[in-house]
Amino acid sequence: MRFRLFSFALIVLNCMDYGHCQAGRWRRGKRASYGSNPICKGCLSCSKDNGCIRCQHKLFFFLRREGMRQYGECLHSCPSGYYGLRTPDMNRCSRCRIENCDSCFSRDFCTKCKAGFYSHRGRCFRGCPPGFAALEELMECVEGCEVGQWSEWGTCSRNNKTCGFKWGLETRTRQIVKKPAKDTIPCPTIAESRRCKMAVRHCPGVSLSTIFHPTENTRR
């Protein structure tokens, strides 16, 4: 008789423990589904007021701020303006410290700039630095076409003559020192001309009729 009473007591205690466990599971399930987008998804520990406190392995802890309120989230990848920092304790989303950066590889190296900015060596610029050209399709700065210094202006001439005319043209040039990284990037102009006044208007020993009507003088 005593054995039967002892067995019955064990059954009752097990049922009580089971009911308690089931209630605990129900409470945890309810706590992990606030709203249409559960704020406790992927959490190892979570609270109704603060959201995720600790994340599951491989997920990143992100502290979202909305006005004066802030709460934790566990994400597979960090949002714009943040990068994933993996640590033995817990993976976290850290803010990019580069101005006008949309996504970054590390705290001080941007991989994608915000719209309207060009990426160059981990930084973001409105325009590319000297010596670099903009690739519009990638919004990146690449090595451009490098040219040397201008030469001195050449002799004023016209029709390969340095006399016989009042006005002519003089030209100066410069060399391409380094070709651009992409064939689609144009080089600056390497030659330019300007109008000039000839130092000697009348050629010595040549009449004006010879200059302006060379064929007629040849026939004579």
C-alpha positions as YAML, in Angstrom:
chain: A
units: angstrom
residues:
- id: 1
  name: MET
  ca: [0.00, 0.00, 0.00]
- id: 2
  name: ARG
  ca: [2.80, 2.37, 0.94]
- id: 3
  name: PHE
  ca: [4.54, 1.56, -2.38]
- id: 4
  name: ARG
  ca: [1.41, 2.47, -4.35]
- id: 5
  name: LEU
  ca: [1.04, 5.79, -2.50]
- id: 6
  name: PHE
  ca: [4.72, 6.58, -3.12]
- id: 7
  name: SER
  ca: [4.34, 5.86, -6.86]
- id: 8
  name: PHE
  ca: [1.22, 8.01, -7.07]
- id: 9
  name: ALA
  ca: [3.04, 10.89, -5.38]
- id: 10
  name: LEU
  ca: [5.89, 10.65, -7.92]
- id: 11
  name: ILE
  ca: [3.39, 10.78, -10.80]
- id: 12
  name: VAL
  ca: [1.73, 13.88, -9.34]
- id: 13
  name: LEU
  ca: [5.09, 15.63, -8.84]
- id: 14
  name: ASN
  ca: [6.17, 14.82, -12.41]
- id: 15
  name: CYS
  ca: [2.95, 16.23, -13.77]
- id: 16
  name: MET
  ca: [3.42, 19.40, -11.75]
- id: 17
  name: ASP
  ca: [7.00, 19.80, -13.02]
- id: 18
  name: TYR
  ca: [5.87, 19.13, -16.59]
- id: 19
  name: GLY
  ca: [3.13, 21.73, -16.33]
- id: 20
  name: HIS
  ca: [5.62, 24.22, -14.94]
- id: 21
  name: CYS
  ca: [8.04, 23.52, -17.81]
- id: 22
  name: GLN
  ca: [5.29, 23.83, -20.37]
- id: 23
  name: ALA
  ca: [4.22, 27.14, -18.87]
- id: 24
  name: GLY
  ca: [7.84, 28.33, -18.97]
- id: 25
  name: ARG
  ca: [8.13, 27.33, -22.62]
- id: 26
  name: TRP
  ca: [4.91, 29.17, -23.40]
- id: 27
  name: ARG
  ca: [6.17, 32.29, -21.64]
- id: 28
  name: ARG
  ca: [9.49, 32.16, -23.51]
- id: 29
  name: GLY
  ca: [7.71, 31.67, -26.81]
- id: 30
  name: LYS
  ca: [5.40, 34.55, -26.07]
- id: 31
  name: ARG
  ca: [8.31, 36.78, -25.04]
- id: 32
  name: ALA
  ca: [10.15, 36.02, -28.27]
- id: 33
  name: SER
  ca: [7.41, 37.22, -30.59]
- id: 34
  name: TYR
  ca: [6.59, 40.85, -29.90]
- id: 35
  name: GLY
  ca: [4.85, 42.40, -32.89]
- id: 36
  name: SER
  ca: [4.95, 41.26, -36.51]
- id: 37
  name: ASN
  ca: [8.78, 41.34, -36.54]
- id: 38
  name: PRO
  ca: [10.02, 39.52, -33.43]
- id: 39
  name: ILE
  ca: [12.70, 41.58, -31.73]
- id: 40
  name: CYS
  ca: [13.98, 38.51, -29.92]
- id: 41
  name: LYS
  ca: [14.66, 36.47, -33.05]
- id: 42
  name: GLY
  ca: [18.14, 34.93, -32.92]
- id: 43
  name: CYS
  ca: [18.68, 35.93, -29.27]
- id: 44
  name: LEU
  ca: [20.24, 33.79, -26.57]
- id: 45
  name: SER
  ca: [18.80, 36.17, -23.99]
- id: 46
  name: CYS
  ca: [16.17, 38.85, -24.49]
- id: 47
  name: SER
  ca: [13.88, 41.24, -22.62]
- id: 48
  name: LYS
  ca: [10.65, 42.94, -23.58]
- id: 49
  name: ASP
  ca: [12.03, 46.43, -22.92]
- id: 50
  name: ASN
  ca: [15.59, 46.10, -24.26]
- id: 51
  name: GLY
  ca: [15.24, 43.41, -26.93]
- id: 52
  name: CYS
  ca: [18.20, 41.12, -27.50]
- id: 53
  name: ILE
  ca: [20.92, 41.15, -24.88]
- id: 54
  name: ARG
  ca: [23.00, 38.31, -26.26]
- id: 55
  name: CYS
  ca: [22.95, 36.77, -29.75]
- id: 56
  name: GLN
  ca: [23.31, 33.28, -31.12]
- id: 57
  name: HIS
  ca: [26.59, 32.19, -32.64]
- id: 58
  name: LYS
  ca: [27.51, 33.81, -36.01]
- id: 59
  name: LEU
  ca: [24.88, 36.56, -35.63]
- id: 60
  name: PHE
  ca: [25.83, 40.21, -35.03]
- id: 61
  name: PHE
  ca: [24.51, 42.21, -32.10]
- id: 62
  name: PHE
  ca: [23.18, 45.58, -33.25]
- id: 63
  name: LEU
  ca: [22.00, 48.28, -30.85]
- id: 64
  name: ARG
  ca: [19.22, 50.18, -32.61]
- id: 65
  name: ARG
  ca: [18.24, 53.64, -31.40]
- id: 66
  name: GLU
  ca: [14.84, 55.19, -31.90]
- id: 67
  name: GLY
  ca: [14.65, 58.58, -30.23]
- id: 68
  name: MET
  ca: [15.41, 58.12, -26.54]
- id: 69
  name: ARG
  ca: [14.81, 54.38, -26.71]
- id: 70
  name: GLN
  ca: [17.31, 51.74, -27.71]
- id: 71
  name: TYR
  ca: [17.05, 47.98, -28.05]
- id: 72
  name: GLY
  ca: [19.24, 45.13, -29.25]
- id: 73
  name: GLU
  ca: [18.79, 43.06, -32.39]
- id: 74
  name: CYS
  ca: [20.57, 39.98, -33.73]
- id: 75
  name: LEU
  ca: [21.31, 40.23, -37.45]
- id: 76
  name: HIS
  ca: [23.01, 38.10, -40.10]
- id: 77
  name: SER
  ca: [24.66, 41.22, -41.55]
- id: 78
  name: CYS
  ca: [25.09, 44.76, -40.26]
- id: 79
  name: PRO
  ca: [23.02, 47.65, -41.66]
- id: 80
  name: SER
  ca: [24.27, 50.54, -43.78]
- id: 81
  name: GLY
  ca: [26.97, 52.60, -42.07]
- id: 82
  name: TYR
  ca: [28.14, 49.66, -39.91]
- id: 83
  name: TYR
  ca: [30.53, 46.74, -40.26]
- id: 84
  name: GLY
  ca: [30.67, 43.36, -38.54]
- id: 85
  name: LEU
  ca: [33.28, 42.99, -35.82]
- id: 86
  name: ARG
  ca: [33.82, 39.41, -34.66]
- id: 87
  name: THR
  ca: [35.13, 38.83, -31.14]
- id: 88
  name: PRO
  ca: [35.39, 35.74, -28.93]
- id: 89
  name: ASP
  ca: [32.79, 37.18, -26.57]
- id: 90
  name: MET
  ca: [30.12, 38.29, -29.07]
- id: 91
  name: ASN
  ca: [29.96, 39.57, -32.64]
- id: 92
  name: ARG
  ca: [28.91, 43.21, -32.86]
- id: 93
  name: CYS
  ca: [27.96, 45.83, -35.44]
- id: 94
  name: SER
  ca: [30.32, 48.79, -35.18]
- id: 95
  name: ARG
  ca: [29.77, 52.15, -36.82]
- id: 96
  name: CYS
  ca: [31.95, 53.21, -39.77]
- id: 97
  name: ARG
  ca: [34.04, 56.20, -38.73]
- id: 98
  name: ILE
  ca: [34.49, 57.48, -42.29]
- id: 99
  name: GLU
  ca: [32.44, 60.45, -43.41]
- id: 100
  name: ASN
  ca: [29.87, 59.80, -46.17]
- id: 101
  name: CYS
  ca: [30.48, 56.02, -46.07]
- id: 102
  name: ASP
  ca: [27.63, 53.59, -46.78]
- id: 103
  name: SER
  ca: [29.43, 50.33, -45.96]
- id: 104
  name: CYS
  ca: [32.94, 49.64, -44.72]
- id: 105
  name: PHE
  ca: [35.39, 46.78, -44.31]
- id: 106
  name: SER
  ca: [36.77, 48.08, -41.03]
- id: 107
  name: ARG
  ca: [36.49, 51.17, -38.89]
- id: 108
  name: ASP
  ca: [38.81, 53.22, -41.12]
- id: 109
  name: PHE
  ca: [38.33, 51.67, -44.59]
- id: 110
  name: CYS
  ca: [35.19, 52.34, -46.62]
- id: 111
  name: THR
  ca: [34.19, 49.89, -49.37]
- id: 112
  name: LYS
  ca: [31.14, 51.79, -50.68]
- id: 113
  name: CYS
  ca: [30.38, 55.48, -50.41]
- id: 114
  name: LYS
  ca: [27.02, 57.19, -50.21]
- id: 115
  name: ALA
  ca: [25.37, 58.38, -53.43]
- id: 116
  name: GLY
  ca: [27.25, 61.24, -55.09]
- id: 117
  name: PHE
  ca: [30.63, 60.36, -53.53]
- id: 118
  name: TYR
  ca: [33.63, 58.57, -55.08]
- id: 119
  name: SER
  ca: [35.56, 55.87, -53.26]
- id: 120
  name: HIS
  ca: [39.34, 56.31, -53.13]
- id: 121
  name: ARG
  ca: [41.70, 54.33, -50.88]
- id: 122
  name: GLY
  ca: [39.04, 53.69, -48.27]
- id: 123
  name: ARG
  ca: [37.76, 57.28, -48.18]
- id: 124
  name: CYS
  ca: [34.88, 59.14, -49.84]
- id: 125
  name: PHE
  ca: [35.28, 62.27, -51.99]
- id: 126
  name: ARG
  ca: [33.01, 64.58, -53.96]
- id: 127
  name: GLY
  ca: [35.66, 64.65, -56.70]
- id: 128
  name: CYS
  ca: [38.75, 62.55, -57.36]
- id: 129
  name: PRO
  ca: [42.16, 63.83, -56.17]
- id: 130
  name: PRO
  ca: [44.68, 65.19, -58.72]
- id: 131
  name: GLY
  ca: [46.13, 62.46, -60.91]
- id: 132
  name: PHE
  ca: [43.06, 60.24, -60.58]
- id: 133
  name: ALA
  ca: [40.00, 59.88, -62.78]
- id: 134
  name: ALA
  ca: [36.42, 58.97, -61.87]
- id: 135
  name: LEU
  ca: [34.81, 55.72, -63.00]
- id: 136
  name: GLU
  ca: [31.14, 56.72, -63.03]
- id: 137
  name: GLU
  ca: [29.79, 53.17, -63.29]
- id: 138
  name: LEU
  ca: [31.63, 52.12, -60.11]
- id: 139
  name: MET
  ca: [31.89, 55.54, -58.42]
- id: 140
  name: GLU
  ca: [35.59, 54.93, -57.82]
- id: 141
  name: CYS
  ca: [38.76, 56.93, -58.40]
- id: 142
  name: VAL
  ca: [41.45, 55.18, -60.46]
- id: 143
  name: GLU
  ca: [44.82, 56.28, -61.71]
- id: 144
  name: GLY
  ca: [44.32, 58.70, -64.56]
- id: 145
  name: CYS
  ca: [46.49, 59.77, -67.46]
- id: 146
  name: GLU
  ca: [49.58, 61.60, -66.24]
- id: 147
  name: VAL
  ca: [51.19, 64.18, -68.52]
- id: 148
  name: GLY
  ca: [54.39, 66.19, -68.28]
- id: 149
  name: GLN
  ca: [55.02, 69.92, -68.30]
- id: 150
  name: TRP
  ca: [54.23, 72.11, -71.30]
- id: 151
  name: SER
  ca: [57.08, 72.95, -73.62]
- id: 152
  name: GLU
  ca: [57.88, 76.52, -74.61]
- id: 153
  name: TRP
  ca: [55.76, 78.08, -77.33]
- id: 154
  name: GLY
  ca: [57.08, 77.32, -80.80]
- id: 155
  name: THR
  ca: [57.89, 79.75, -83.59]
- id: 156
  name: CYS
  ca: [55.03, 81.77, -84.99]
- id: 157
  name: SER
  ca: [54.30, 80.51, -88.51]
- id: 158
  name: ARG
  ca: [51.69, 80.19, -91.22]
- id: 159
  name: ASN
  ca: [51.69, 77.76, -94.12]
- id: 160
  name: ASN
  ca: [55.11, 76.59, -92.89]
- id: 161
  name: LYS
  ca: [56.46, 80.11, -93.29]
- id: 162
  name: THR
  ca: [57.77, 82.41, -90.57]
- id: 163
  name: CYS
  ca: [57.38, 85.57, -92.64]
- id: 164
  name: GLY
  ca: [55.13, 87.07, -95.27]
- id: 165
  name: PHE
  ca: [52.02, 87.26, -93.05]
- id: 166
  name: LYS
  ca: [50.90, 89.52, -90.25]
- id: 167
  name: TRP
  ca: [49.31, 86.74, -88.15]
- id: 168
  name: GLY
  ca: [50.19, 83.09, -87.63]
- id: 169
  name: LEU
  ca: [49.96, 80.30, -85.06]
- id: 170
  name: GLU
  ca: [52.37, 79.10, -82.39]
- id: 171
  name: THR
  ca: [52.14, 75.67, -80.73]
- id: 172
  name: ARG
  ca: [53.32, 74.01, -77.55]
- id: 173
  name: THR
  ca: [53.20, 70.30, -76.56]
- id: 174
  name: ARG
  ca: [53.59, 67.96, -73.60]
- id: 175
  name: GLN
  ca: [54.24, 64.23, -73.31]
- id: 176
  name: ILE
  ca: [52.17, 61.43, -71.74]
- id: 177
  name: VAL
  ca: [54.19, 60.29, -68.75]
- id: 178
  name: LYS
  ca: [51.83, 57.56, -67.53]
- id: 179
  name: LYS
  ca: [48.93, 55.92, -69.36]
- id: 180
  name: PRO
  ca: [45.59, 55.61, -67.52]
- id: 181
  name: ALA
  ca: [44.54, 52.44, -65.71]
- id: 182
  name: LYS
  ca: [41.51, 52.08, -67.98]
- id: 183
  name: ASP
  ca: [41.44, 52.59, -71.74]
- id: 184
  name: THR
  ca: [38.13, 54.38, -71.39]
- id: 185
  name: ILE
  ca: [39.74, 57.23, -69.42]
- id: 186
  name: PRO
  ca: [40.82, 60.02, -71.80]
- id: 187
  name: CYS
  ca: [44.12, 61.84, -71.48]
- id: 188
  name: PRO
  ca: [44.32, 65.63, -71.27]
- id: 189
  name: THR
  ca: [45.24, 67.46, -74.44]
- id: 190
  name: ILE
  ca: [48.93, 67.18, -75.29]
- id: 191
  name: ALA
  ca: [49.09, 70.00, -77.87]
- id: 192
  name: GLU
  ca: [47.55, 73.44, -78.11]
- id: 193
  name: SER
  ca: [47.95, 76.43, -80.41]
- id: 194
  name: ARG
  ca: [47.25, 80.13, -80.19]
- id: 195
  name: ARG
  ca: [47.24, 83.08, -82.55]
- id: 196
  name: CYS
  ca: [50.43, 85.09, -82.76]
- id: 197
  name: LYS
  ca: [51.84, 88.09, -84.58]
- id: 198
  name: MET
  ca: [54.78, 87.38, -86.86]
- id: 199
  name: ALA
  ca: [57.99, 89.16, -86.04]
- id: 200
  name: VAL
  ca: [58.86, 89.58, -89.74]
- id: 201
  name: ARG
  ca: [55.91, 90.45, -91.91]
- id: 202
  name: HIS
  ca: [57.80, 90.72, -95.25]
- id: 203
  name: CYS
  ca: [60.20, 87.99, -96.21]
- id: 204
  name: PRO
  ca: [63.64, 89.37, -97.21]
- id: 205
  name: GLY
  ca: [64.28, 89.30, -100.96]
- id: 206
  name: VAL
  ca: [60.77, 88.08, -101.78]
- id: 207
  name: SER
  ca: [58.14, 90.35, -103.21]
- id: 208
  name: LEU
  ca: [54.56, 90.31, -102.00]
- id: 209
  name: SER
  ca: [53.40, 89.11, -105.41]
- id: 210
  name: THR
  ca: [55.61, 86.02, -105.03]
- id: 211
  name: ILE
  ca: [54.07, 85.20, -101.67]
- id: 212
  name: PHE
  ca: [50.43, 85.71, -102.62]
- id: 213
  name: HIS
  ca: [50.64, 84.57, -106.30]
- id: 214
  name: PRO
  ca: [53.47, 82.01, -106.46]
- id: 215
  name: THR
  ca: [52.05, 80.27, -109.55]
- id: 216
  name: GLU
  ca: [51.92, 83.42, -111.64]
- id: 217
  name: ASN
  ca: [55.52, 84.33, -110.78]
- id: 218
  name: THR
  ca: [56.66, 80.82, -111.63]
- id: 219
  name: ARG
  ca: [55.10, 81.04, -115.07]
- id: 220
  name: ARG
  ca: [56.94, 84.25, -115.70]
...
